[in-house]
Amino acid sequence: MSLGENQRLAGLGQSEIRAMTLACTQANGINMAQGVCDTGVPPVVIDEAKQAMDQGFNTYTRFDGLTELREALAQRMRTFNYMTVNPETDVTVSAGATGAFHCVCMGLLQPGDEVIIFEPYYGYHLSTILAVEAVPIIISLRGSDWSLSLDDLERVITGRTKAIVVNTPGNPSGKVFTTQELEGIAAVARQHDLFIFTDEIYEYFVYDNQEHVSMAALPGMADRTITISGYSKTFSITGWRIGHAVAAPRWSSMIGAMNDLVYVCAPAPLQYGVAMGIQILDAAFYQELRRSFQRKRDRFCQVLQDIGLSPTIPQGAYYVLADVRRLSGTTGKERAMYVLEKSGVAAVPGEAFFQGDKGASYVRFSFAKTDEDLDVACERLQSLR
Ligand SMILES: Cc1ncc(COP(=O)(O)O)c(C=O)c1O
């Protein structure tokens, strides 16, 4: 084996999302590919983080996070998620939800364990499972509302199945799992003694008066559910790298050990800023977030409809999969490049979220843009009519 050979890297390839971002910069286009929230950071979050630096929050925190943040999260999860969370034993603050998910996979999975994920999937979930040498088992969600067949789920379970990944609201589908679907998945997990890893990073982006439901709040599910989330999206601080995993103490200690090993801790003053944001921002902030993103969704989906790129209307998160089969090209990549060249708007090719050739039909747009950028994007997309 040569020095440069690495099995782990071979499975990853370059992220399609980053590749499109690069192509977009070269074309001087509007980047609707990456889920970077361009909207503003709540001023209180910034102010408190700055003050934290002045006040000396500049050294390592506890490996599982600053007390203020663990307590703020536990309190918030009690009232919003209906979860009972002990801030001393159940929380690991990590380097974003990404770091949290990685520590969960490193801490709780062994090589060869099978982990079920639903397609369309978030690429990092797939890649992280592969990176820890576990085996992703992919189940396709069906129809225009991406519904789940429990028969499909039951069918793939083997003696090696260890966990099911649920992402609600989902990226890229915008699917918000119904309580009935979550209960169905929960019953399967209980019957076969499986973990559920839920990624709830878009928990505050839920539209049409629907409610976000946390798997861990369902009866009997707190012990086997690992809840991953964070404020990267809610506070538009994707660059701060603060996220968390919440689990029963015995799992939390394993996740925390991995977090300590890889990150030592998350950035101290930024943890403080997030903690104060959670404490200080009231219901009006979260309501306005939902309302403004629902407006962006409605507006952007209408444009997609008008230009004949039928959108699957997302119920949550801030992405939309558009049907691009009528455009020139045979792959999602060719069609995304066509969209970029013709309109100057970048989207992610469907291949990033599907196995085989299913991704050829779709590109994904992120509508987490300022209203001004959205105006320009909507105008430019008219050239695809
Ligand atoms: C489903 C999902 N989970 C996690 C993340 C990353 O979150 P963080 O920035 O907190 O690592 C993203 C970002 O796009 C996402 O879409």
The ligand as an SDF file (V2000), in Angstrom:
LIG
                    3D

 16 16  0  0  0  0  0  0  0  0999 V2000
  -29.5270   17.6870    8.0810 C   0  0  0  0  0  0  0  0  0  0  0  0
  -28.3540   18.5010    8.4850 C   0  0  0  0  0  0  0  0  0  0  0  0
  -27.6980   18.1880    9.6100 N   0  0  0  0  0  0  0  0  0  0  0  0
  -26.6290   18.8960   10.0030 C   0  0  0  0  0  0  0  0  0  0  0  0
  -26.1660   19.9710    9.2670 C   0  0  0  0  0  0  0  0  0  0  0  0
  -24.9530   20.7090    9.7180 C   0  0  0  0  0  0  0  0  0  0  0  0
  -25.1820   21.3930   10.9000 O   0  0  0  0  0  0  0  0  0  0  0  0
  -23.9590   22.1100   11.6510 P   0  0  0  0  0  0  0  0  0  0  0  0
  -23.5920   23.3120   10.8580 O   0  0  0  0  0  0  0  0  0  0  0  0
  -24.4960   22.4560   12.9960 O   0  0  0  0  0  0  0  0  0  0  0  0
  -22.8600   21.1260   11.7060 O   0  0  0  0  0  0  0  0  0  0  0  0
  -26.8150   20.3310    8.0920 C   0  0  0  0  0  0  0  0  0  0  0  0
  -26.3050   21.4560    7.2790 C   0  0  0  0  0  0  0  0  0  0  0  0
  -26.5970   21.6300    6.1370 O   0  0  0  0  0  0  0  0  0  0  0  0
  -27.9390   19.5790    7.6960 C   0  0  0  0  0  0  0  0  0  0  0  0
  -28.5900   19.8830    6.5810 O   0  0  0  0  0  0  0  0  0  0  0  0
  1  2  1  0
  2  3  1  0
  2 15  2  0
  3  4  2  0
  4  5  1  0
  5  6  1  0
  5 12  2  0
  6  7  1  0
  7  8  1  0
  8  9  2  0
  8 10  1  0
  8 11  1  0
 12 13  1  0
 12 15  1  0
 13 14  2  0
 15 16  1  0
M  END
$$$$
